[in-house]
Amino acid sequence: MRTALPRTLLRTALLSLVAATLVATTDRADTAAVTVAGDVSSVAGPVAAKATPLPPTPGDFAGYGFDQCLAPTQSTMNRWLSTSPYLAVGIYISGDSRACRSQPNLTPAWIRTQLQNGWKLLPITLGPQASCQPRFPRYQDDFKISPFRGKGRYPRAREMGRASGTSTVADAKKLGIPAGSTLWYDLEGFDATNTDCRESALAFLSDWVTTVKRLGYVTGVYSSAGSGIKVLDDVRVSRGAAYTLPDRIWLARWDGVANTSTSYIRNDGWRPGHRVKQYRGGHDETWGGVKINIDTNFLDMGRGLYAAPETHCGTTRIDFASYGTLEPPRADYKAPADRVAALKCLMLERGYYQGPVDGTYGPGIVASVRVWKAERSQPADDRWFRKDWTALLSGGARPILKTGSAGAYGPWVRRVQRAINAADIGVTLNLDGTFSSDVTAAVKRYQGRVKLTQSGVVDIPTWTKLQAGIR
């Protein structure tokens, strides 16, 4: 049985042969020997690094989320990841007052898989509720917050808050939710004019927040914008020293507007980067053929859409509004030096070229171009076209990307942004590594051109078209 040579060895041999042929016929500047450092297209993205510690969730994020009583199955999460606009999901992990106490899908493996796949998780506790909340208790063995005033400190409510905070963190740790993540307490709407009900709820939340923060997590409170959230905002302004307030708020205001604003509270509270808004209540949505009854949310967390800067080959620029065709020099033509340097840098990073990263379109880079095309069964040609740019710039791992993708996914978002600019489809994207609404619109435009479903989600079929250079 004959053993085939590895692709990298074949590529090295081809490059050496082509480069030697070119060197024999020219003395241009970039004739350094071409070797292979390994094809980084085989390196997996963030979704594949099982040994990597899980990131605190939700981290920096601005985008859409949903929450559901029952944590969805893995197959549902996979379908919704690749087809829906959502990238965050609320899950009920703790509390005896949950409607869905049994959570058969909610396991450490489920948590790890979602975080590795790029989902932002919003872990929720629904425990004791305000004493004047008419819909609780739900069961015989859950309790309301004690309105016992004592000496004005509501000691029983505070004790319940500490116990609930301890339980919340214990449940989060059992599921493997990393420290530094935001844990949310769900305090359903109540009559804020009832003094003992309101003050005991504040006392409970204050000690819940203190306990959860002491145990290494960030805290958030979900409530109705017109009751619980308004009460917290009033305390922030007038009695901030009396209670420990949550780091973040999640306001329920079903106005259908996907932002984090409401007239019930002041604009400066928990801004920037510490608000979630549930802007639509329970309704059915179907994505990828799977229907769920959900609430929908918009998140503005941390730095929002943020991706760290990138460098390539030192200070070589690879980001352009357009890329264009490159050709060997002739009497009336010389390829743009900055695009040539970008091509050399990218080919170097992909293992097709080793030589000076300069602006000369000479035999070294031509050899790389020829081998690139040969590997893709393209006709022999020394020119580099828009389709080649599109394929090269998008090459590598293929994680699902959508509105809100950024952070660790910034390098992959930039690949999409560059590839779309190179494809020359009539839009120009800012190459910042953040998947904004502009990127969503551009992806839909590209998908329409190449006859894919215009979802705005960069899924495997979209990656496949980009990496084939189809434009």
PyMOL commands that set and color helices and strands:
alter all, ss='L'
color gray80, all
select helices_A, chain A and resi 7-25+40-42+46-48+74-83+108-117+155-174+195-214+228-238+337-350+363-375+386-394+407-423+437-449+460-467
alter helices_A, ss='H'
color red, helices_A
select strands_A, chain A and resi 61-67+88-94+120-125+182-186+218-224+248-252+274-287+290-301
alter strands_A, ss='S'
color yellow, strands_A
deselect
rebuild
show_as cartoon
